[in-house]
Amino acid sequence: MLDIVALVITLTALFSYLNHRYVGLPTTIGVMVIALALSLAMLGAHHLGWVYPERLAREVLGRIDFEEVLLQGMLSFLLFAGALHVNLDDLARQKWVILVLATAGVVTSTFLVGGLAWWLFGVLGLDLPIIWCLLFGALISPTDPIAVLGLLKTAGVPRTLETKITGESLFNDGIAVVVFLVLLGIAAGSHEVSAGGVALLLAEEALGGILFGLAIGYAAYSLLKRVDDYRVEVLITLALVMGGYALASRIHVSGPLAMVVAGLLIGNHGRLFGMSDHTREHLDTFWELIDEVLNATLFVLIGLEIIVLNLRGEYLVAGLAAIPAVLLARLVSVGLPIGLMRGTRTFSPNVVRVMTWGGLRGGVSVAMALALPPGAVRDALLTITYVVVVFSIVVQGLTIEWVAKTGADGPAPEA
């Protein structure tokens, strides 16, 4: 495992250098594009008779449990680091918009994508049961706008809109994982298919995760305010993330939601009342570095993952057909609640367009697809998910600045 970690980190550093020196794309997008190009080159070499590079890459990737690495490892760090730098006052002002988008929006997107996918796949001759199409809707619904937030800032997007996108992404990851686990349990026959059973599981995971996050966040804050040594305080936050996420899994509450809540508490209340300026500086530097390194590594793994996919023609066609379905579902799940709230709040004219196009899909979707039970259905949904994710990161990620600037002149003041 140490050799594999060393290899992945080395590739990430090399790809980051090549992107910075020669390509010039945003880091996360650039390293994924380079990794994807390398993977396609190895697949092409295999078809030309040079099989060793592709075989070696497949062997190495086969030893990496992507789902375990992301959902039980990277995700806790990424969500905590993201929440750590979100201003709670800004978030509170947008709380109802974020709450609706991260809950009703995720559920709406799940059922819209699932229904459209069931119809589209049937037309294409890829007959999948409706429950598996709903699972695809659940795993493809969470957004991952980390790669695009820097572009939104340079595009002059209002701070309120940036807060909406950030807040939604932090919370809808946790909600979508819960919805996915519920549907997966139903598909596998391990959960009773009843409104009460589903509601109980959602309450245990989601509400339990929020309460658990508050508890461990407050416990860490209590320790932080009693010491003034940045080395000890950084270690406390590191223990909060690693120990807290592991314990959340043990007691069956949502680890992602717990990390978001704990990160918000430490990043706001803890930052103001539990740390010196010196500690804040070191803590911010540490978690920003963790965030950047893990994000770059994650996107390299996404780019390399194509080597182990089943690239059957009908799966690739279904993936391409799913792209407009996912975007349409995103448009409805964002546009409908915002449209209903326009009577009580003022939004900038391009808020729906930016949030629709800026709703990038990423590693969480791929990890959840890998969590599906082995079989032909998993192979199909994994390839379809990968096609949607690559389109989302590369095409949407590289054009979101243009979309944000189009029609952005003279925006209405936002609530």
Secondary structure as the mmCIF struct_conf table of DSSP 4:
data_model
#
loop_
_struct_conf.conf_type_id
_struct_conf.id
_struct_conf.beg_label_comp_id
_struct_conf.beg_label_asym_id
_struct_conf.beg_label_seq_id
_struct_conf.end_label_comp_id
_struct_conf.end_label_asym_id
_struct_conf.end_label_seq_id
HELX_RH_AL_P HELX_RH_AL_P1 LEU A 2 LEU A 18
HELX_RH_PI_P HELX_RH_PI_P1 ASN A 19 VAL A 23
BEND BEND1 LEU A 25 LEU A 25
HELX_RH_AL_P HELX_RH_AL_P2 THR A 27 HIS A 47
TURN_TY1_P TURN_TY1_P1 LEU A 48 GLY A 49
HELX_RH_AL_P HELX_RH_AL_P3 TYR A 52 GLY A 62
TURN_TY1_P TURN_TY1_P2 ARG A 63 ARG A 63
HELX_RH_AL_P HELX_RH_AL_P4 PHE A 66 VAL A 69
HELX_RH_PI_P HELX_RH_PI_P2 LEU A 70 MET A 74
HELX_RH_AL_P HELX_RH_AL_P5 LEU A 75 LEU A 84
TURN_TY1_P TURN_TY1_P3 HIS A 85 HIS A 85
BEND BEND2 VAL A 86 VAL A 86
HELX_RH_AL_P HELX_RH_AL_P6 LEU A 88 ARG A 93
TURN_TY1_P TURN_TY1_P4 GLN A 94 GLN A 94
HELX_RH_AL_P HELX_RH_AL_P7 LYS A 95 ALA A 102
TURN_TY1_P TURN_TY1_P5 THR A 103 THR A 103
HELX_RH_AL_P HELX_RH_AL_P8 ALA A 104 VAL A 123
TURN_TY1_P TURN_TY1_P6 LEU A 124 GLY A 125
HELX_RH_AL_P HELX_RH_AL_P9 ILE A 130 ILE A 140
BEND BEND3 PRO A 142 PRO A 142
TURN_TY1_P TURN_TY1_P7 PRO A 145 PRO A 145
HELX_RH_AL_P HELX_RH_AL_P10 ILE A 146 THR A 154
TURN_TY1_P TURN_TY1_P8 ALA A 155 GLY A 156
HELX_RH_AL_P HELX_RH_AL_P11 ARG A 159 ALA A 188
TURN_TY1_P TURN_TY1_P9 GLY A 189 GLY A 189
BEND BEND4 HIS A 191 HIS A 191
BEND BEND5 SER A 194 SER A 194
HELX_RH_AL_P HELX_RH_AL_P12 ALA A 195 LEU A 202
HELX_RH_PI_P HELX_RH_PI_P3 ALA A 203 LEU A 207
HELX_RH_AL_P HELX_RH_AL_P13 GLY A 208 LEU A 224
TURN_TY1_P TURN_TY1_P10 LYS A 225 ARG A 226
HELX_RH_AL_P HELX_RH_AL_P14 TYR A 230 ARG A 250
TURN_TY1_P TURN_TY1_P11 ILE A 251 HIS A 252
BEND BEND6 VAL A 253 VAL A 253
HELX_RH_AL_P HELX_RH_AL_P15 GLY A 255 LEU A 265
HELX_RH_PI_P HELX_RH_PI_P4 ILE A 266 GLY A 270
HELX_RH_AL_P HELX_RH_AL_P16 ARG A 271 PHE A 273
BEND BEND7 GLY A 274 GLY A 274
HELX_RH_AL_P HELX_RH_AL_P17 ASP A 277 LEU A 304
HELX_RH_3T_P HELX_RH_3T_P1 GLU A 305 VAL A 308
BEND BEND8 LEU A 309 LEU A 309
HELX_RH_AL_P HELX_RH_AL_P18 GLY A 313 MET A 341
TURN_TY1_P TURN_TY1_P12 ARG A 342 THR A 344
BEND BEND9 ARG A 345 ARG A 345
TURN_TY1_P TURN_TY1_P13 PRO A 349 ASN A 350
HELX_RH_AL_P HELX_RH_AL_P19 VAL A 351 TRP A 357
TURN_TY1_P TURN_TY1_P14 GLY A 358 GLY A 358
HELX_RH_AL_P HELX_RH_AL_P20 GLY A 363 LEU A 370
TURN_TY1_P TURN_TY1_P15 ALA A 371 ALA A 371
BEND BEND10 LEU A 372 LEU A 372
HELX_LH_PP_P HELX_LH_PP_P1 PRO A 373 PRO A 373
BEND BEND11 PRO A 374 GLY A 375
HELX_RH_AL_P HELX_RH_AL_P21 ALA A 376 PHE A 391
HELX_RH_PI_P HELX_RH_PI_P5 SER A 392 GLN A 396
HELX_RH_AL_P HELX_RH_AL_P22 GLY A 397 LYS A 405
TURN_TY1_P TURN_TY1_P16 THR A 406 GLY A 407
BEND BEND12 ASP A 409 GLY A 410
HELX_LH_PP_P HELX_LH_PP_P2 PRO A 411 GLU A 414
#
